[in-house]
Amino acid sequence: MVKCIITRPGVPAGILFLVLTCTVVITGAADYFLGPGDVLKITVYDNDDLETTTRISDNGNIIMPLLGQVKVEGLTVSQASGRIAELLANGYIINPQVNIFVQEFRSKKAIVLGRVNKPGIIEISGPITFLELISKAGGLADDFGDTATIKRKNGRKDDVVTINVKSLIEGGDLSQNIPIRDGDTIYVSRAGMCYVNGEVKSPNAYKCGDNITVLKLITLAGGFTGKAARSSVRIVRIVDGVKTLYKNVEMDMKVQPDDVIIVPESFF
């Protein structure tokens, strides 16, 4: 809802000087971006004859009593309320209070790719956030990475938005849970994987992000077996395309994606 108040400050006699002050009160899906096909119910307080239900046309316009065609495509609900209020205040109504309710959301589509369980085209309606969209895509795969990127159309060029998935999932940073728009393409990165073999309780591939150590990976693999040669752990790493062997590595050594940690058997 938009409330506009017109005041007349002290000025010399004979001069009419009006000040228009507007306050926006957000109602409903305020951050939803309007587009063709959305059906809006628009009311103006104390002006029942201006109440209208209208569908946004293919060219992004609505038909509003007194005003005719008004462009609202690409605006949020609150921005559209503000635009209509300003137009009505320009010679039609004093202090217009405009409320917009999205009665029908158009069908929207987003594409989700990468490390989710059900990648593909997702049909959505109404406001939706990153996490809600990921839920519709079957959730994150076990090897999801720390980031996701959103390619978003912006006129003739595309914008790229980066989401810190690790901060959102593990740290609860809801600022990363941004709204998804119609036509967005979301790609969830794959985590780096390391492999632990030999005398550990659960040899397998494990996610290895930044700053993870040999000891941490061995812990993830269940720890050493009773036959492990703990001081003789090796790492096989590809360096400039060449397989390189590091012997007798320290437990606090940082690992890199695709490293293979080998825990040999002790012969004593």
C-alpha angles and dihedrals in degrees: 000000000000121000117195123188123192116207134177113219122203109286135155115289116273094030118104112204119172126190119204114207118185129192118193118216109190116225127185121336094002096168094048113116111228122228145164112307097030113127114218131195108206125191132179115204114251091002105092092167089067095056109117142165112213140167120227108246127229089264091054099255135126128200112239125184112254091008104057114200117015123184110230104151112125094018125115118240091258093047091051090050089052093049093051092045092052092049092049091047089055097087102319113073134011114229098358114197108201126192125186123194120186101228096179127018117214118238110267132188135210129178119227118195137167128034103009126112096241110027119185143076114338120199112213137174127201129001114338134174131216094261093048090051092049088052089055087051091058097264131279119316118242092256098050114148134228097267143042126196128211120205107204129186115240110173110291095349136052125240120214119214121190122210122199098223094180091055091047098046102034101025100037093232099165092184085079091058094087127175117267120226133209110277096020118147112209123196120189111203125232118245120239111259129212128190127225117198138168128031101012126111097242113026109194147113115292135187111259116189130170119324097004113150136214090253092053092053093047088050090052087052090058098264131272123323119232090261097053122126094221096185094050102060114148135200125208110203134174108233116183089339094309124112108238127190122214114195132204093005123190119252092238094054112125115240129215131217113282093021116145114216113202122195108194126208119261115237095202 
